[in-house]
């Protein structure tokens, strides 16, 4: 009973974060979806591609249920899953992510939480694991990268939130006053020396 509750809860959270991550692309130009927004090149479409690859590997290879998507060998990873090439369309990457959901969901639905899995890129003794541990790990990755996407999107146009239905109209005046309050608190706590 507790296993099914845990599985359903983790799976529900994973589904929620998948949708939140994709929502961060809504309304963006091709350039803004792809361009590097941090010093390390992090970008919104790249985050979607990366999380799709993570899911494909963990819910595929780890349980000897290879993804139907063509993936490079994990040993050959050079970071190409972190950004979209000029030949890859947004629709292709989103389609890859959605097809990966289907494959991941099938793995989650068909296997019990204690199903043995092997993660060859994890160090011993952690490489031998189970579906529960993998679900927790992938959910953590999903949450982490959805958070990255939230911050990146806020930096682009001020939009924030977990889901479209909770989004509120941006009140620039209130935001500016709120940020000024925080800035004042920071300056008071640590005065800037000239």
N, C-alpha and C positions, 0 to 999 in steps of 0.2 A: 504494500500500500504506500509506504513512504517513498519507495523507489519510483513509482509512477508519478507521485506528487512532485518529487524533485526533478524528474525528467521533464514533466510538463511545464514546470516553472522555468527551468533553464531554457527549454526550447522556446517558450513564449517570449522570454527576454531577448533571446537571440533574434527571433523574428522582428521584434520591436526595433532593435538596433539596426537591423538590415534596412528597414524602411526609413529610419531616421538618417542613415548615411546617404541613401539615394536622394532623399528630400533635399539635402544640402546642394545638389546639382540643379534643382529646379530654378528656371529663369535665368541661369547664368549663360553668358556668351561662351563660345568655344574657347576663346583665349582665357577667360577667367576660370573656367573649369580645369584648364590644363597648366596654367602658368605656375612657376615656382613661387610659393608664398612665404617660404622661410629660407634661412641661410643654407639648409641642407636640401632644398628643392622640393619639400613637401607640397603637394598640390591635391586638389579635391578629387579629380578623376583618377589620379594615381592611388589615392587611398581606397577607392572603390575596387580598383583592379587588384591591389594588394590583399584586401580582405577577402575577395573572391578566391584568390590563389591560396590564401591561408586555409579557408574552409575546404577547398578542393583537396588539398593535401591531407589535412587532419581527418576529415570524414571520408576520405578515399583511401589513400595509400596506407594509412595507419591501421585500417581494418581490412586490408587486402580487398578493397572495393574501389579500384582505381577510377578516378574521374573520367567521364567520357570526353572531357575537354583535353586538348593537347597541352601538356605542361612540360616545361623543361625539367630535367632531372634536378632534384633539390641540391645536389652537389655542385651543379653548374650555375647556381643562382648568382647573378651579378647586379642585382638590384633593379632589373628591368621590369619587375612587377610593381614598381613604385611610381611609374609615370607612363603616360600614354604617348606612343610614338605618333608621328604625323600620319602614318598609314592606318592607325586604329581609330575607329569612330567611337563617339560617345555611346551610340546605340550598340555597337559590338561589345564594348566593355560592360555596359548595363545588362545586355543579353547574357554574357558570360556569367555575371554575378547571379542573375535570376536562374539560369540553368544549374549553377552550382548549388543554389538553395534547394532545388528539387532533388539533386543527388544527395546533398547533406541531410535533408529531411527524410529521405528514404532510409539512409543509414541510421539516423536517430530513431525513426519509427520502428524499424525492423529488429534492432539489436537491444538486448537488455543492458542496463547500466554497467553491469560487471563484465561485459564482453571484453576479452583480452585485445589489446592493441599494442603495436610496437612503433615507436617514434624514432627512426634511425638518426635523426639530427639532434636528439636529446642525449645528454651524457648518461652513462651508467651511474647508478642503478635506476634512474628515472625513465629510461627508454621503454621499459616494459610497463604498460599502464592499462587503463580501461576506459570505456566510453564515458563514464562519469567525469573522470579527470580531464579528458579531452574536451568535453562539453564546457566545463568550467574554464579551461584554458582558452578555448575559442571565443567564449562569451567575453572573457577579459580582453582579448585582442579586439573584438568588435566594439566593446564599450570604449576602450582606449582610443581607437581610431575614429569613432563617431564623435568623441570629444574633441579630437584634433580638428575634424571637419567643422564642428560647431564654431570653434575659435577662428578658423580660417574664413568661414563664411561671414562671421561677424565683422572681421577685418575688411572684407570686400565691400559689403553694402549694409552692414548693421543688423542683418536678419539673424535672429537667434531662436532657439527652442528645439524641442524634441520631435514635435509633430506639427504639421500644418494647422490642424484644428485648434492648437493652443497658441498659435502665433498672434501677437498683438501688433497693432499699428505702432510704428516707431514714433515716439515723441522726443524729438531732438532736444528740445528745451529741457525737459525733465532729465534726459540722459546727461546732458552737459552739466546740469546742476548737481546730479548725483556724482559724476566723475570729479567735479570741482571739490565736493565734500571729501571724497577719498584722497584726492591730491593734497588737500589742506591737512588732513590727518597724517599723511605720510611725511609732509614737510615739518609738521609739529613734532613728530616722533624722532625725526632724524634731520635736523636743520642742515640746509645746503650751505657749505662754506664757500665764500667767494675767493 
